């Protein structure tokens, strides 16, 4: 595979049909490979030759963090489910029977957390607008139809439901004109985030078809692109045949007077080590775009303050802006990857203390939950009670942004739904007293009724 010759793509994807051969390279025996394939029938698997050959240390399997980042592990799902599906595979059951069993497991994994389908999808009259999410007044997310896959899938991904081939679970649209109409009808929207999947999976001309119409909208101050491509296929900006066209498009966004924010996902320092990544970062920054970095805190992958401090320092050195540490969302194999909130806060605090002020643009640990982005600010003793101190970085109801509130300290809590309010009978975003569900069906606020 050529990684440095301009105009040569050299991209080779690996999917579930290649999984058994790749697992043999990892040294797994036949039964272990079967059980991993059972997990991969529920959760999507895709990687590529760059990740396999350049990022994974095959002498450190299964401990290697990048391997754990892209390859399913047999204990990601309940043992009973894995054994059941493995039994079907072992018996040579028809593919339809295996998929039926896999689908039953998926539906127990909360495929669309935080009200994505019920609360975030806007309506015009009685018609919903699939492929658009409008959770916060000033920001609209758009899921371009051709961008709903990735160069490689992360095993922790909260958007895993986009990739399993179920149209009822997928968010996507190619209605660029409809997006424009919606934005003009909502002049308070100042930012559009193209997301997925990964918009950078699209060719330059297709990406241009989605981006250029946005440049004529004076209300927009920024265009964001959420992407893992710098980690999983940096050649997208250096060696791909249309890399110059993509970079020209980025320049045109900046020249139009809008901020282009490239939201880069780096989950581990090793993803930034190849020289090609550093070349790609320079190429993007030379267009005038700002690269902001974010990732979730993932057990067994990056759950140590040294890892985060190293990532932030490297990102700063490359001219990127550390932006978010997220808490693993309540979807997919959350139980496998989740770090308790108390430990997440300690990791963030200790990493934050090890970097200079220029790295302290980063925020977290943050939960992208139903009411908004809930940040864990610390653990304190207030009025003789040990509590979590929290605030909303962003919220459906803007009046709640920045308001501190408290939750009873719980060392095992890993998500907002695990917490109970302290000094009150409800959290600020709740319209009714706390019940067993913790969060109300609708959190209210100006977008809760879209």
KAVENNOR-V668573 format. One line per field, one symbol per residue. ss: DSSP state (h for helix, s for strand, l for the rest). Layout:
# KAVENNOR-V668573
ss = ???
This chain:
# KAVENNOR-V668573
ss = llllllllllllssshhhhhhhhhhllllhhhhhhhhhhhhhlllssshhhhhhhlllllllllhhhhhhlllhhhllhhhhhhhhhhhhllllhhhhhhhhhhhhllllllllllllllllssllsslllsssssllsssssshhhllllllllllllhhhhlllllllllsllhhhhhhhhhhlllllssssslllhhhllhhhhhhhhhhhhhlllllsssssslhhhhlhhhhlllllhhhhhhhhhhhhhlllssssssslllhhhhllhhhhhhhhhhhllllsssssssslllllllhhhhhhhhhhhhhlllsssssssllllllhhhhlllhhhhhhhhhhhhllllhhhlllsssssslllsssssssssssllsssssssssssllhhhslllsssslllllllhhhllslllllllllllllllllllllllllllll
